[in-house]
């Protein structure tokens, strides 16, 4: 079975893209990722943004002088992102977790691997399959950034309740240690009203 086919993890996004794109664009990078800003590299680095959505994060990294491989399986987001955030420092790629076959075939390593609001779309088997692939993409001193959504699941989406503790333990089994583990509220008013919260995690290789 091809685990890398565009499937259930992206369910509901293409249909809701028109509504979601302005929502995603409304929250600046520095607000969404405030808890992790101190961990990010300042020298020009190589960034892998998995599930890059409308490109807000990729564009911020490019503005800082980093080069970004932005991975997004939903065509509606990818096309909008290229229009909204054109940059010679961003390359867009159609690929999906847990396989990441197209990314892995490039044989690159990245200083930052980012999964913003992505991980909870994968079931347990997919999460177990995905972690070793993510680790293989990290540079020696690389940083893996990951956020988990908690709360009511929007209609039409495929999402799982994934705890920070489970994610930290899974990462530990593959040689990563947590360097950030914090909880934040939602920045979108509708989600905040529904008590949606986020766990924000960052990992580096164990020395």
N, CA and C atoms as a LAMMPS dump frame, in Angstrom:
ITEM: TIMESTEP
0
ITEM: NUMBER OF ATOMS
621
ITEM: BOX BOUNDS ff ff ff
-5.0000000000000000e+02 5.0000000000000000e+02
-5.0000000000000000e+02 5.0000000000000000e+02
-5.0000000000000000e+02 5.0000000000000000e+02
ITEM: ATOMS id mol type element x y z
1 1 1 N 0.846 -1.201 0
2 1 2 C 0 0 0
3 1 3 C 0.882 1.252 0
4 2 1 N 0.523 2.21 -0.807
5 2 2 C 1.29 3.451 -0.846
6 2 3 C 0.808 4.39 0.253
7 3 1 N 1.586 4.474 1.323
8 3 2 C 1.188 5.302 2.463
9 3 3 C 1.362 6.782 2.149
10 4 1 N 1.957 7.086 0.984
11 4 2 C 2.275 8.471 0.691
12 4 3 C 1.236 9.134 -0.202
13 5 1 N 0.165 8.387 -0.537
14 5 2 C -0.854 8.979 -1.399
15 5 3 C -1.576 10.087 -0.633
16 6 1 N -2.07 11.049 -1.383
17 6 2 C -2.801 12.136 -0.737
18 6 3 C -4.107 11.57 -0.236
19 7 1 N -4.277 11.559 1.056
20 7 2 C -5.402 10.834 1.603
21 7 3 C -6.014 11.58 2.749
22 8 1 N -6.368 10.799 3.751
23 8 2 C -7.226 11.272 4.813
24 8 3 C -6.668 12.428 5.635
25 9 1 N -5.334 12.528 5.766
26 9 2 C -4.763 13.592 6.596
27 9 3 C -5.124 14.986 6.127
28 10 1 N -5.363 15.14 4.822
29 10 2 C -5.682 16.462 4.275
30 10 3 C -7.185 16.649 4.079
31 11 1 N -7.946 15.687 4.554
32 11 2 C -9.395 15.68 4.352
33 11 3 C -10.047 16.978 4.837
34 12 1 N -10.892 17.548 3.984
35 12 2 C -11.664 18.729 4.371
36 12 3 C -11.014 20.051 4.038
37 13 1 N -9.711 20.057 3.744
38 13 2 C -9.016 21.325 3.55
39 13 3 C -9.273 21.956 2.176
40 14 1 N -9.245 21.155 1.133
41 14 2 C -9.481 21.703 -0.209
42 14 3 C -10.86 22.352 -0.276
43 15 1 N -11.865 21.66 0.295
44 15 2 C -13.234 22.154 0.238
45 15 3 C -13.39 23.467 1.009
46 16 1 N -12.603 23.642 2.066
47 16 2 C -12.745 24.821 2.928
48 16 3 C -11.67 25.874 2.691
49 17 1 N -10.879 25.68 1.639
50 17 2 C -9.722 26.555 1.406
51 17 3 C -10.102 28.03 1.346
52 18 1 N -11.207 28.33 0.686
53 18 2 C -11.601 29.735 0.503
54 18 3 C -11.805 30.444 1.839
55 19 1 N -12.364 29.713 2.807
56 19 2 C -12.591 30.275 4.143
57 19 3 C -11.297 30.269 4.962
58 20 1 N -10.516 29.198 4.809
59 20 2 C -9.331 29.013 5.66
60 20 3 C -8.167 29.926 5.278
61 21 1 N -8.015 30.218 3.991
62 21 2 C -6.839 31 3.551
63 21 3 C -6.757 32.346 4.277
64 22 1 N -7.834 33.159 4.294
65 22 2 C -7.711 34.427 5.033
66 22 3 C -7.485 34.239 6.53
67 23 1 N -8.023 33.158 7.106
68 23 2 C -7.769 32.879 8.533
69 23 3 C -6.283 32.639 8.774
70 24 1 N -5.688 31.791 7.947
71 24 2 C -4.262 31.475 8.104
72 24 3 C -3.399 32.722 7.917
73 25 1 N -3.793 33.542 6.96
74 25 2 C -3.009 34.744 6.66
75 25 3 C -3.125 35.805 7.751
76 26 1 N -4.153 35.69 8.594
77 26 2 C -4.431 36.747 9.578
78 26 3 C -3.493 36.716 10.784
79 27 1 N -2.787 35.601 10.981
80 27 2 C -1.938 35.478 12.181
81 27 3 C -0.468 35.539 11.772
82 28 1 N 0.253 36.577 12.2
83 28 2 C 1.667 36.682 11.828
84 28 3 C 2.521 35.579 12.463
85 29 1 N 3.594 35.23 11.798
86 29 2 C 4.512 34.18 12.262
87 29 3 C 4.962 34.431 13.689
88 30 1 N 5.367 35.671 13.995
89 30 2 C 5.96 35.958 15.304
90 30 3 C 4.947 35.806 16.433
91 31 1 N 3.663 35.938 16.11
92 31 2 C 2.612 35.738 17.105
93 31 3 C 2.353 34.238 17.284
94 32 1 N 2.221 33.524 16.158
95 32 2 C 1.914 32.091 16.219
96 32 3 C 3.051 31.306 16.867
97 33 1 N 4.285 31.677 16.573
98 33 2 C 5.441 30.886 17.032
99 33 3 C 6.279 31.618 18.086
100 34 1 N 5.62 32.513 18.806
101 34 2 C 6.325 33.332 19.795
102 34 3 C 7.139 32.481 20.771
103 35 1 N 6.583 31.35 21.196
104 35 2 C 7.244 30.508 22.209
105 35 3 C 8.564 29.924 21.712
106 36 1 N 8.729 29.821 20.376
107 36 2 C 9.924 29.162 19.827
108 36 3 C 10.909 30.122 19.174
109 37 1 N 10.601 31.4 19.163
110 37 2 C 11.442 32.356 18.423
111 37 3 C 12.903 32.315 18.875
112 38 1 N 13.106 32.146 20.179
113 38 2 C 14.472 32.172 20.714
114 38 3 C 15.308 30.974 20.263
115 39 1 N 14.665 29.94 19.737
116 39 2 C 15.379 28.733 19.308
117 39 3 C 15.789 28.782 17.826
118 40 1 N 15.226 29.71 17.081
119 40 2 C 15.423 29.712 15.625
120 40 3 C 16.79 30.254 15.249
121 41 1 N 17.391 29.715 14.177
122 41 2 C 18.708 30.199 13.744
123 41 3 C 18.633 31.626 13.211
124 42 1 N 19.696 32.379 13.43
125 42 2 C 19.746 33.747 12.906
126 42 3 C 20.564 33.804 11.612
127 43 1 N 21.575 32.956 11.492
128 43 2 C 22.352 32.903 10.241
129 43 3 C 21.503 32.22 9.166
130 44 1 N 21.694 32.589 7.889
131 44 2 C 20.925 31.958 6.81
132 44 3 C 21.004 30.431 6.882
133 45 1 N 19.847 29.799 6.89
134 45 2 C 19.754 28.356 7.118
135 45 3 C 18.794 27.73 6.115
136 46 1 N 18.746 26.401 6.154
137 46 2 C 17.875 25.636 5.257
138 46 3 C 16.676 25.159 6.074
139 47 1 N 15.469 25.53 5.626
140 47 2 C 14.239 25.273 6.372
141 47 3 C 13.358 24.319 5.573
142 48 1 N 12.774 23.343 6.263
143 48 2 C 11.764 22.464 5.675
144 48 3 C 10.45 22.735 6.397
145 49 1 N 9.463 23.244 5.665
146 49 2 C 8.155 23.566 6.239
147 49 3 C 7.148 22.554 5.696
148 50 1 N 6.775 21.584 6.533
149 50 2 C 5.89 20.487 6.115
150 50 3 C 4.452 20.839 6.473
151 51 1 N 3.577 20.807 5.482
152 51 2 C 2.206 21.27 5.689
153 51 3 C 2.204 22.782 5.75
154 52 1 N 2.836 23.389 4.734
155 52 2 C 3.134 24.824 4.756
156 52 3 C 1.913 25.709 4.535
157 53 1 N 0.773 25.109 4.188
158 53 2 C -0.462 25.885 4.084
159 53 3 C -0.381 27.008 3.076
160 54 1 N -0.685 28.221 3.528
161 54 2 C -0.696 29.378 2.628
162 54 3 C 0.645 30.105 2.584
163 55 1 N 1.646 29.552 3.261
164 55 2 C 2.995 30.09 3.118
165 55 3 C 3.387 31.194 4.071
166 56 1 N 2.579 31.445 5.101
167 56 2 C 2.917 32.512 6.053
168 56 3 C 4.268 32.239 6.719
169 57 1 N 4.456 31.013 7.194
170 57 2 C 5.704 30.669 7.875
171 57 3 C 6.881 30.673 6.903
172 58 1 N 6.68 30.065 5.743
173 58 2 C 7.746 30.017 4.731
174 58 3 C 8.182 31.431 4.351
175 59 1 N 7.208 32.332 4.202
176 59 2 C 7.517 33.713 3.815
177 59 3 C 8.319 34.425 4.901
178 60 1 N 7.977 34.167 6.165
179 60 2 C 8.733 34.794 7.253
180 60 3 C 10.183 34.322 7.228
181 61 1 N 10.395 33.025 7.083
182 61 2 C 11.766 32.505 7.018
183 61 3 C 12.522 33.11 5.84
184 62 1 N 11.862 33.193 4.691
185 62 2 C 12.511 33.78 3.505
186 62 3 C 12.874 35.241 3.756
187 63 1 N 11.995 35.973 4.434
188 63 2 C 12.267 37.381 4.754
189 63 3 C 13.48 37.524 5.666
190 64 1 N 13.76 36.484 6.461
191 64 2 C 14.943 36.502 7.343
192 64 3 C 16.206 36.054 6.604
193 65 1 N 16.072 35.696 5.327
194 65 2 C 17.232 35.282 4.54
195 65 3 C 17.467 33.788 4.484
196 66 1 N 16.546 32.998 5.054
197 66 2 C 16.664 31.544 4.992
198 66 3 C 16.094 31.03 3.664
199 67 1 N 16.552 29.867 3.228
200 67 2 C 15.945 29.228 2.049
201 67 3 C 15.021 28.122 2.525
202 68 1 N 13.857 28.034 1.889
203 68 2 C 12.765 27.199 2.398
204 68 3 C 12.299 26.21 1.334
205 69 1 N 12.183 24.94 1.751
206 69 2 C 11.453 23.957 0.965
207 69 3 C 10.09 23.833 1.639
208 70 1 N 9.052 24.316 0.957
209 70 2 C 7.7 24.351 1.511
210 70 3 C 6.894 23.198 0.929
211 71 1 N 6.447 22.303 1.788
212 71 2 C 5.745 21.086 1.37
213 71 3 C 4.263 21.246 1.699
214 72 1 N 3.41 21.133 0.682
215 72 2 C 1.972 21.28 0.905
216 72 3 C 1.202 20.411 -0.085
217 73 1 N 0.458 19.406 0.423
218 73 2 C -0.257 18.5 -0.472
219 73 3 C -1.574 19.048 -1.031
220 74 1 N -2.142 20.072 -0.37
221 74 2 C -3.417 20.621 -0.842
222 74 3 C -3.159 21.683 -1.899
223 75 1 N -3.535 21.381 -3.133
224 75 2 C -3.209 22.26 -4.27
225 75 3 C -3.763 23.666 -4.076
226 76 1 N -4.962 23.781 -3.502
227 76 2 C -5.578 25.096 -3.316
228 76 3 C -4.715 25.992 -2.443
229 77 1 N -4.12 25.43 -1.393
230 77 2 C -3.226 26.213 -0.532
231 77 3 C -1.922 26.543 -1.257
232 78 1 N -1.374 25.55 -1.922
233 78 2 C -0.077 25.729 -2.587
234 78 3 C -0.15 26.842 -3.638
235 79 1 N -1.213 26.826 -4.427
236 79 2 C -1.376 27.822 -5.489
237 79 3 C -1.572 29.214 -4.883
238 80 1 N -2.405 29.293 -3.846
239 80 2 C -2.614 30.579 -3.16
240 80 3 C -1.313 31.09 -2.554
241 81 1 N -0.547 30.181 -1.951
242 81 2 C 0.711 30.566 -1.296
243 81 3 C 1.704 31.153 -2.293
244 82 1 N 1.811 30.537 -3.46
245 82 2 C 2.759 31.031 -4.466
246 82 3 C 2.36 32.426 -4.954
247 83 1 N 1.053 32.678 -4.961
248 83 2 C 0.571 33.999 -5.379
249 83 3 C 0.77 35.024 -4.251
250 84 1 N 0.453 34.629 -3.017
251 84 2 C 0.498 35.558 -1.884
252 84 3 C 1.923 35.864 -1.415
253 85 1 N 2.811 34.874 -1.534
254 85 2 C 4.164 35.02 -0.98
255 85 3 C 5.232 34.614 -1.99
256 86 1 N 5.28 35.298 -3.134
257 86 2 C 6.303 34.932 -4.116
258 86 3 C 7.695 35.273 -3.585
259 87 1 N 8.605 34.327 -3.663
260 87 2 C 9.975 34.564 -3.194
261 87 3 C 10.912 33.584 -3.874
262 88 1 N 12.062 34.077 -4.337
263 88 2 C 13.052 33.165 -4.917
264 88 3 C 13.666 32.227 -3.878
265 89 1 N 13.448 32.516 -2.59
266 89 2 C 14.004 31.685 -1.518
267 89 3 C 13.063 30.562 -1.099
268 90 1 N 11.844 30.517 -1.689
269 90 2 C 10.881 29.463 -1.355
270 90 3 C 10.668 28.563 -2.563
271 91 1 N 10.864 27.267 -2.364
272 91 2 C 10.536 26.265 -3.382
273 91 3 C 9.362 25.45 -2.861
274 92 1 N 8.33 25.28 -3.698
275 92 2 C 7.133 24.544 -3.289
276 92 3 C 7.157 23.125 -3.811
277 93 1 N 6.703 22.207 -2.981
278 93 2 C 6.728 20.785 -3.329
279 93 3 C 5.422 20.131 -2.875
280 94 1 N 4.866 19.279 -3.718
281 94 2 C 3.657 18.524 -3.416
282 94 3 C 4.086 17.181 -2.811
283 95 1 N 3.931 17.057 -1.486
284 95 2 C 4.307 15.813 -0.803
285 95 3 C 3.535 15.757 0.507
286 96 1 N 3.533 14.596 1.16
287 96 2 C 2.686 14.42 2.343
288 96 3 C 3.312 13.412 3.309
289 97 1 N 3.065 13.651 4.595
290 97 2 C 3.431 12.68 5.628
291 97 3 C 2.463 11.498 5.586
292 98 1 N 2.86 10.315 6.076
293 98 2 C 4.147 10.046 6.747
294 98 3 C 5.289 9.699 5.802
295 99 1 N 4.999 9.481 4.509
296 99 2 C 6.039 8.987 3.6
297 99 3 C 7.105 9.996 3.248
298 100 1 N 6.676 11.219 2.873
299 100 2 C 7.597 12.273 2.439
300 100 3 C 8.583 11.766 1.371
301 101 1 N 8.082 10.948 0.46
302 101 2 C 8.964 10.316 -0.532
303 101 3 C 9.702 11.337 -1.391
304 102 1 N 8.983 12.381 -1.831
305 102 2 C 9.601 13.378 -2.714
306 102 3 C 10.689 14.158 -1.98
307 103 1 N 10.437 14.478 -0.71
308 103 2 C 11.443 15.197 0.095
309 103 3 C 12.663 14.312 0.313
310 104 1 N 12.438 13.076 0.742
311 104 2 C 13.547 12.168 1.052
312 104 3 C 14.392 11.863 -0.177
313 105 1 N 13.768 11.844 -1.348
314 105 2 C 14.513 11.519 -2.567
315 105 3 C 15.559 12.579 -2.894
316 106 1 N 15.43 13.776 -2.3
317 106 2 C 16.391 14.854 -2.553
318 106 3 C 17.681 14.693 -1.74
319 107 1 N 17.63 13.833 -0.72
320 107 2 C 18.803 13.552 0.123
321 107 3 C 19.394 14.838 0.731
322 108 1 N 18.535 15.656 1.271
323 108 2 C 18.952 16.908 1.922
324 108 3 C 18.774 16.796 3.428
325 109 1 N 19.498 17.659 4.138
326 109 2 C 19.289 17.81 5.578
327 109 3 C 18.945 19.27 5.846
328 110 1 N 18.154 19.498 6.888
329 110 2 C 17.619 20.831 7.147
330 110 3 C 17.947 21.289 8.567
331 111 1 N 18.184 22.603 8.698
332 111 2 C 18.497 23.189 10.006
333 111 3 C 17.243 23.324 10.87
334 112 1 N 16.103 23.539 10.211
335 112 2 C 14.81 23.567 10.909
336 112 3 C 13.819 22.736 10.098
337 113 1 N 13.15 21.821 10.782
338 113 2 C 12.028 21.087 10.184
339 113 3 C 10.789 21.495 10.977
340 114 1 N 9.822 22.098 10.276
341 114 2 C 8.646 22.647 10.951
342 114 3 C 7.383 21.893 10.548
343 115 1 N 6.577 21.529 11.546
344 115 2 C 5.262 20.926 11.314
345 115 3 C 4.262 21.713 12.151
346 116 1 N 3.731 22.775 11.575
347 116 2 C 2.807 23.639 12.29
348 116 3 C 1.376 23.168 12.039
349 117 1 N 0.704 22.706 13.092
350 117 2 C -0.696 22.244 12.999
351 117 3 C -0.85 21.097 12.006
352 118 1 N 0.08 20.147 12.067
353 118 2 C 0.095 19.027 11.112
354 118 3 C -0.029 17.67 11.811
355 119 1 N 0.703 17.499 12.902
356 119 2 C 0.954 16.169 13.471
357 119 3 C -0.32 15.454 13.9
358 120 1 N -1.307 16.208 14.376
359 120 2 C -2.536 15.583 14.899
360 120 3 C -3.451 15.088 13.774
361 121 1 N -3.076 15.325 12.516
362 121 2 C -3.843 14.754 11.396
363 121 3 C -3.435 13.309 11.099
364 122 1 N -2.36 12.857 11.728
365 122 2 C -1.86 11.503 11.474
366 122 3 C -2.34 10.552 12.555
367 123 1 N -2.716 9.325 12.16
368 123 2 C -3.082 8.339 13.173
369 123 3 C -1.816 7.761 13.805
370 124 1 N -1.995 6.885 14.791
371 124 2 C -0.844 6.402 15.564
372 124 3 C 0.188 5.694 14.682
373 125 1 N -0.286 4.859 13.781
374 125 2 C 0.629 4.144 12.887
375 125 3 C 1.408 5.12 12.001
376 126 1 N 0.713 6.136 11.497
377 126 2 C 1.374 7.132 10.639
378 126 3 C 2.388 7.956 11.427
379 127 1 N 2.064 8.267 12.679
380 127 2 C 3.002 9.033 13.504
381 127 3 C 4.265 8.222 13.763
382 128 1 N 4.08 6.927 14.056
383 128 2 C 5.248 6.061 14.291
384 128 3 C 6.111 5.958 13.029
385 129 1 N 5.466 5.897 11.871
386 129 2 C 6.21 5.799 10.608
387 129 3 C 6.885 7.118 10.254
388 130 1 N 6.283 8.222 10.664
389 130 2 C 6.785 9.532 10.264
390 130 3 C 8.017 9.997 11.01
391 131 1 N 8.119 9.668 12.305
392 131 2 C 9.211 10.217 13.122
393 131 3 C 10.604 9.863 12.589
394 132 1 N 10.911 8.587 12.278
395 132 2 C 12.256 8.307 11.779
396 132 3 C 12.576 9.046 10.472
397 133 1 N 11.567 9.283 9.657
398 133 2 C 11.798 10.047 8.42
399 133 3 C 12.144 11.494 8.745
400 134 1 N 11.419 12.07 9.711
401 134 2 C 11.721 13.444 10.113
402 134 3 C 13.13 13.55 10.686
403 135 1 N 13.504 12.591 11.521
404 135 2 C 14.847 12.602 12.122
405 135 3 C 15.921 12.533 11.034
406 136 1 N 15.657 11.735 10
407 136 2 C 16.645 11.584 8.922
408 136 3 C 16.816 12.874 8.116
409 137 1 N 15.869 13.785 8.223
410 137 2 C 15.936 15.05 7.482
411 137 3 C 16.59 16.167 8.286
412 138 1 N 16.841 15.919 9.576
413 138 2 C 17.416 16.949 10.45
414 138 3 C 18.926 17.014 10.315
415 139 1 N 19.449 18.221 10.163
416 139 2 C 20.896 18.418 10.249
417 139 3 C 21.351 18.068 11.668
418 140 1 N 22.65 17.916 11.835
419 140 2 C 23.195 17.456 13.12
420 140 3 C 22.725 18.317 14.29
421 141 1 N 22.758 19.64 14.112
422 141 2 C 22.311 20.559 15.168
423 141 3 C 20.894 21.063 14.882
424 142 1 N 20.169 20.347 14.052
425 142 2 C 18.877 20.818 13.573
426 142 3 C 17.792 20.847 14.644
427 143 1 N 16.74 21.613 14.35
428 143 2 C 15.623 21.831 15.26
429 143 3 C 14.342 21.342 14.589
430 144 1 N 13.588 20.499 15.304
431 144 2 C 12.28 20.055 14.838
432 144 3 C 11.222 20.793 15.655
433 145 1 N 10.373 21.568 14.976
434 145 2 C 9.309 22.331 15.626
435 145 3 C 7.969 21.711 15.283
436 146 1 N 7.113 21.571 16.28
437 146 2 C 5.873 20.84 16.063
438 146 3 C 4.785 21.415 16.973
439 147 1 N 3.565 21.57 16.434
440 147 2 C 2.464 22.029 17.284
441 147 3 C 1.285 21.079 17.172
442 148 1 N 0.596 20.895 18.293
443 148 2 C -0.534 19.966 18.403
444 148 3 C -1.786 20.723 18.823
445 149 1 N -2.862 20.498 18.099
446 149 2 C -4.129 21.156 18.41
447 149 3 C -4.961 20.258 19.327
448 150 1 N -5.578 20.874 20.34
449 150 2 C -6.466 20.153 21.254
450 150 3 C -7.819 20.867 21.284
451 151 1 N -8.889 20.078 21.277
452 151 2 C -10.215 20.674 21.352
453 151 3 C -11.144 20.07 20.315
454 152 1 N -12.327 20.665 20.145
455 152 2 C -13.306 20.122 19.204
456 152 3 C -12.734 20.024 17.791
457 153 1 N -13.047 18.938 17.111
458 153 2 C -12.561 18.726 15.741
459 153 3 C -13.542 19.367 14.765
460 154 1 N -13.043 20.247 13.876
461 154 2 C -13.949 20.879 12.916
462 154 3 C -14.619 19.842 12.011
463 155 1 N -15.845 20.132 11.616
464 155 2 C -16.603 19.216 10.758
465 155 3 C -15.846 18.928 9.467
466 156 1 N -15.838 17.661 9.075
467 156 2 C -15.224 17.284 7.809
468 156 3 C -13.73 17.064 7.86
469 157 1 N -13.096 17.253 9.029
470 157 2 C -11.646 17.079 9.152
471 157 3 C -11.314 15.753 9.806
472 158 1 N -10.123 15.277 9.502
473 158 2 C -9.606 14.078 10.161
474 158 3 C -8.537 14.539 11.143
475 159 1 N -8.794 14.325 12.417
476 159 2 C -7.881 14.824 13.434
477 159 3 C -7.923 13.881 14.634
478 160 1 N -6.808 13.77 15.349
479 160 2 C -6.726 12.881 16.51
480 160 3 C -6.259 13.683 17.719
481 161 1 N -6.626 13.219 18.891
482 161 2 C -6.135 13.848 20.119
483 161 3 C -4.763 13.248 20.423
484 162 1 N -3.734 14.033 20.237
485 162 2 C -2.35 13.577 20.425
486 162 3 C -1.724 14.418 21.535
487 163 1 N -1.214 13.768 22.555
488 163 2 C -0.658 14.512 23.692
489 163 3 C 0.806 14.876 23.454
490 164 1 N 1.215 15.92 24.164
491 164 2 C 2.62 16.29 24.132
492 164 3 C 3.498 15.187 24.681
493 165 1 N 3.051 14.534 25.762
494 165 2 C 3.843 13.473 26.385
495 165 3 C 4.08 12.31 25.431
496 166 1 N 3.021 11.913 24.713
497 166 2 C 3.179 10.82 23.741
498 166 3 C 4.19 11.194 22.663
499 167 1 N 4.111 12.447 22.213
500 167 2 C 4.984 12.91 21.132
501 167 3 C 6.436 12.976 21.606
502 168 1 N 6.625 13.443 22.834
503 168 2 C 7.984 13.518 23.404
504 168 3 C 8.588 12.126 23.54
505 169 1 N 7.78 11.164 23.988
506 169 2 C 8.266 9.79 24.149
507 169 3 C 8.611 9.167 22.792
508 170 1 N 7.781 9.394 21.799
509 170 2 C 8.043 8.867 20.458
510 170 3 C 9.327 9.463 19.887
511 171 1 N 9.508 10.758 20.079
512 171 2 C 10.723 11.42 19.605
513 171 3 C 11.954 10.884 20.337
514 172 1 N 11.81 10.652 21.655
515 172 2 C 12.935 10.151 22.462
516 172 3 C 13.433 8.803 21.937
517 173 1 N 12.491 7.967 21.515
518 173 2 C 12.863 6.652 20.99
519 173 3 C 13.716 6.756 19.725
520 174 1 N 13.659 7.897 19.083
521 174 2 C 14.43 8.092 17.851
522 174 3 C 15.552 9.106 18.038
523 175 1 N 15.972 9.288 19.304
524 175 2 C 17.174 10.073 19.579
525 175 3 C 16.98 11.57 19.677
526 176 1 N 15.736 12.019 19.896
527 176 2 C 15.485 13.454 20.029
528 176 3 C 15.084 13.79 21.456
529 177 1 N 15.531 14.954 21.925
530 177 2 C 15.127 15.438 23.25
531 177 3 C 14.292 16.704 23.08
532 178 1 N 13.298 16.885 23.958
533 178 2 C 12.458 18.08 23.91
534 178 3 C 13.219 19.263 24.504
535 179 1 N 13.264 20.365 23.76
536 179 2 C 13.884 21.597 24.268
537 179 3 C 12.832 22.689 24.464
538 180 1 N 11.584 22.374 24.098
539 180 2 C 10.457 23.275 24.347
540 180 3 C 9.202 22.427 24.5
541 181 1 N 8.408 22.748 25.518
542 181 2 C 7.126 22.062 25.738
543 181 3 C 6.237 23.051 26.473
544 182 1 N 5.351 23.709 25.723
545 182 2 C 4.528 24.753 26.322
546 182 3 C 3.118 24.717 25.749
547 183 1 N 2.18 25.224 26.527
548 183 2 C 0.771 25.27 26.106
549 183 3 C 0.387 26.721 25.803
550 184 1 N -0.391 26.912 24.737
551 184 2 C -0.899 28.249 24.422
552 184 3 C -2.37 28.142 24.032
553 185 1 N -3.062 29.256 24.121
554 185 2 C -4.439 29.317 23.643
555 185 3 C -4.463 29.51 22.139
556 186 1 N -5.652 29.477 21.558
557 186 2 C -5.79 29.715 20.126
558 186 3 C -5.829 31.215 19.849
559 187 1 N -5.239 31.609 18.734
560 187 2 C -5.228 33.016 18.337
561 187 3 C -6.412 33.374 17.442
562 188 1 N -7.146 32.351 16.971
563 188 2 C -8.347 32.617 16.169
564 188 3 C -9.547 32.743 17.111
565 189 1 N -10.295 33.841 17.017
566 189 2 C -11.39 34.066 17.967
567 189 3 C -12.375 32.904 18.062
568 190 1 N -12.763 32.333 16.927
569 190 2 C -13.715 31.217 16.943
570 190 3 C -13.179 30.017 17.697
571 191 1 N -11.906 29.696 17.461
572 191 2 C -11.287 28.561 18.162
573 191 3 C -11.095 28.855 19.644
574 192 1 N -10.723 30.088 19.948
575 192 2 C -10.556 30.463 21.36
576 192 3 C -11.877 30.304 22.104
577 193 1 N -12.978 30.704 21.449
578 193 2 C -14.302 30.576 22.068
579 193 3 C -14.676 29.111 22.289
580 194 1 N -14.132 28.22 21.432
581 194 2 C -14.406 26.777 21.56
582 194 3 C -13.385 26.072 22.444
583 195 1 N -12.56 26.861 23.155
584 195 2 C -11.541 26.326 24.071
585 195 3 C -10.495 25.468 23.36
586 196 1 N -10.166 25.813 22.135
587 196 2 C -9.071 25.136 21.443
588 196 3 C -7.753 25.613 22.048
589 197 1 N -6.873 24.662 22.362
590 197 2 C -5.539 25.004 22.879
591 197 3 C -4.476 24.292 22.042
592 198 1 N -3.237 24.683 22.255
593 198 2 C -2.119 24.128 21.477
594 198 3 C -0.986 23.724 22.402
595 199 1 N -0.348 22.605 22.065
596 199 2 C 0.935 22.239 22.671
597 199 3 C 2.005 22.563 21.64
598 200 1 N 3.018 23.313 22.063
599 200 2 C 4.101 23.691 21.15
600 200 3 C 5.387 23.017 21.628
601 201 1 N 5.967 22.228 20.749
602 201 2 C 7.137 21.418 21.083
603 201 3 C 8.297 21.726 20.153
604 202 1 N 9.496 21.602 20.678
605 202 2 C 10.693 21.663 19.846
606 202 3 C 11.66 20.583 20.306
607 203 1 N 12.368 19.995 19.344
608 203 2 C 13.275 18.877 19.611
609 203 3 C 14.628 19.102 18.944
610 204 1 N 15.65 18.595 19.585
611 204 2 C 16.979 18.495 18.977
612 204 3 C 17.53 17.11 19.279
613 205 1 N 18.571 16.739 18.534
614 205 2 C 19.18 15.424 18.767
615 205 3 C 19.806 15.374 20.162
616 206 1 N 19.692 14.205 20.775
617 206 2 C 20.424 13.967 22.031
618 206 3 C 21.913 14.029 21.74
619 207 1 N 22.679 14.633 22.638
620 207 2 C 24.136 14.669 22.424
621 207 3 C 24.744 13.298 22.656
